[in-house]
């Protein structure tokens, strides 16, 4: 089973001012990611406001990404509170040739035990049996906080196409436990770091890939950071991670996801407004964000294309 490697952007779902999905922007997003040296795209996840899209919209977004992908790997997030909708999304991802699927836990009627979550994920994964399945661990959003090592150990017994987890948490001890987990008769887990500010630490622990929102607009900086780390220049790698953290901190203070989506317009890829219940930035708020980013050197180090 293929494994994710490198940096993948958790892509924004572009929208028109009336709130409808802007499929045409996907071509430009894909070109930007590939040009800037990223490995792929993780679509319809948290950053992509996937849970705010209808299933029909998610199917169309996935199809357009597959048409625009170029050499990018495409991972389709198929998580949903409805198991049946998850299965529709998963089967569709396999049909159109996606490289992998991922799913969060149900978030309203939450699984009471690991056993129920594994049973849920097993049915989702079975709907796309030829694709690697990644459990998307993001407890800050789902409120589901089972120990991921125990979840992976249980899931490995029931999900033949289990590949690993997208680990969007800051508990590096738990991440390391997953990296080092031995599963009888199976490959080691393919752990994908989803907390951008700790990418360098995750790589040192043994994470093989990363998925995050900041890679949409900070790819050149991160590509240089990973290159420095691989070359053994830890001083340069540490400095670049610190710089990335500073810039991400500014965006987070100005609204997190919605601010990041607005940053796309500042680099020439206007992804439009966020969908309710999120509130998009006002013109004045975007101007203030731009000023802070300029003072932090963002436009000098992040918005130009990097080498692959």
N, C-alpha and C positions, 0 to 999 in steps of 0.2 A: 504494500500500500504506500502510495506517495506521501511524503511528509512536507509540511510547510517549512520554508527557510527564508531568511532575509526579512525585510521590512515591508509590511503591507499597510496601506492606508485604510482606516475605517472611514469610508467615504460619506460625504453629505448627500442627501437627496435634494437635488435642486428643485426649486418650485417657482412658478410664476407668481406675480403679485396677487393674483386672485386665489392663490393657495393650491392650484392644480400642479401636478408633477411636471417638471420641465425635462423631458427625456432627451432633448437635443443637447443639453449641457453635458450629458454623460460622455459624449465623444471627446469633448474638450478636457474633461477631468481625466479620462483614461490616457489621453495623449500627454498631459502634464505629468502624471505619475510615472509613466514609462520614460519620458524624457529626463526626469529627475532621478532615475536610477532605482526606483522602488520595484519590489518583486511582484506586488499584486494589490488587489482591492478586496476589502471585506465589506459587503454591501448589506444595506437594510438592517444594520445593527443599531446600537444606541445613538451613535453619531448620525446615522442615516434616518433617525426618527422612525425606524421600522415598525414599532408598535403603534404609531400614529397613522400608518398607511393601511389602506384596505388590502385584502389579499389580491384583488385584481391589480391594484397599483404595484404591489410587490412583484407580481409575475411579470409585469411590463418592464419594471426597472431591471430585473434580472436578465430578461431577454435582451434589453438594449446594452447592458454591460457585456454580455457575451458577444454581441455583434461588434462592440467597440474595443474589446480587450487588447488587441494586438498580441504582445508576448506576456501580458500580465496573467498571473494566477487570479482566479476569481473564487472567493468563498462566499456562499450565500447564507446569511442568517435566516433561519426558518422558525425561530422561536415565536410562540403565540400562547395565549392562555387556553386556546382550544386545541386539543390534541388533533382533531380532524383537520383543522386548518394547517397545523404543522406538517401533517402528512401530505397534504396537497402541495405545499411549498417545497417540501423535500423531494417528492417525486418529480416535480417540475424541474428542480435544480439538476437532478440526474438526467432528465430527458434532454435538456438544452446543453449538456456537456460541462457543467460547472466542475471545478476541481475538488471542492469539499463543501460540507454544510456544517453549520454550528447552531446551537439552540440554547437559550436561557431556560431556566426553570419557570414554570407558571408562577405568576406573581400576585394573583388575587386569592384564589383558592390554592394556597401553597401546599406542597407535599409535606405531610407530617413527619415522614422518616426518609432516610436514604433509600429504602427499598421502593417506596412509591415514586421517588424521583427517577431511579434507575429504570423502573417499569415504564414510565412516561418516555424517557429518552430512548429506550429500546425500541418502542414502536415508531418514534420519529426516525431513528436511524434505519430501521427495517424498510421504511418507505423509499430509501435511496441506498440499497445494499451495496452498490458498487462504488460509493463515495466514502471517503474518510469522514467520520463524525467527530466533532469537537464539542464538548460541553463548554458552554460559555458561562464562566464563573464571574459574576459581578454583584457581590452581595450588597454594595452600597445602593444599588438600584432595585434589586429583586427582593432584598430582605431574607434571602435564603442563604444560610451560613453553615451548611454542613462541612465538616473537614474534607477538603478536596482529595487528600490521599485516600481516605476511607471510601469516598464516593468513587474514585477511579478504580480502586481495588474491587469494589462490588460491581461496577459497570463492566469491567473487563470480563466478568463471568457470563454476561448476558448480551453484550453488544459486540458481535464479531468485527464490525467495521469501526470500533472505537479507535481513534488515533491519539487523542490527548485532550487538552483543555486550553481554551483561551482564558488566561488567568488575569483578570482585571481587578487586582487587589494589591495592597502594599505589604502583605505578609510574606516576606521573602523566605522565612523558615518553612512555611507551607509549600511554597513553590519549589524549594530545594528538595523537600520530601517527595514531591511528585517526580522531579527529575531523576531521583535516585531509586524510585520504586521499582522493584523487581516483580514482574508478572509472569508466572510460569507459562511457558509455551508461547509468549508474545514478545514483540519488540518493546523496547523502552518507550515511555510516553513521549509524544511530540508536544512539548510545552511551549505555548505561545504567550509572550508577555503582553499584557494589555494595559499596563500602567506606564505611560511614556516617560514620566519623570524618573523611573527606576530602570530604564532599559539597560544601561551599562552594568548595573549590579546583577540584573537578570542574566545577561550574557555570561558574566563571570561564574554564575551559579550553574549554568548549563542550558538555559533556554535556547531553543534553536531558531525562533522566529519572534516577530513582534507585530502587533496590530494596534493602531492608535489613531486618534483624530489629528494630533499635531503634525503627523507626517504628511497631511494634505498640503500644509503651508510652511512646513519647516524641514522638508525633505533634504535640501542640500546640506544643512547643518548636520543632520543625523547620518547621512551617507558619509560625510567626512569623519564623524565620530566613530562609526563602525570600522571604517578603513584604518583609522589611527589605532583602534583597539586591536584589530587583527595584525597590524604591523608591530605591535608591542610598545607603541608610544602611549603609555598610560597617562602621562602628564597632559598630553594634548587631548586624549579622550575624556579625561576628567574635566578639563576646562570647557570642552564643548558640551558635555552633559550639564554642567552648571549653567552655561549660557542658555541652553534649551530650557532648563528649569525656570530660569528667570523670565524668559519670554512667555512660557506656558502659564506662569503665575500671573502675569499681567492679563492675559486673556481670561483666565479663570476669575480674576477679580472683577472683570467687566461683564461676566455673565456666562462663562463656561461654554457650553455647547452653542448657544445662540451667538455668542461673541466670536467663537471660532468660525461659525458659518459666515459671519460678517467679514472676517478676515479674508475669506476667499475673494470677496469683491475687491479687496485692496491689492491682490496679486493678479487681477485680471480675469478671475473666474467667478462671476457673480452667480451664486447659488440661490439668491432670492431670500424670502422670509422663512422663518420657522413656522411650523404649524401649531395652532392652539392645541394644548394649553400652554405652550411656550410663547414667550413674548419677544419679538424681534427688537433689536436695538433701534433707538431713534437716531435721527441724523446727528443730533448733538452728542449722543453717546458714542456713536461710531467715530466722530471727529476726535473725541477725547481718547478713545482707544488708539486711534492712529497716531496721535501725538505721543502717547506713552511708548508705543512700539517703535516709533522713529527715534526717540531718545534712547531706547535700549539697543539700537543698532539692527533692528529686525530687517529692515529693507536692504541693508548691506550684506547680511549673512544668510538670509532665508528665502528671499523671493526670486533670486536668480537661479537658473538651472544648474544642477550639479552634475558631475560625471557619474556614470553607472559603475 
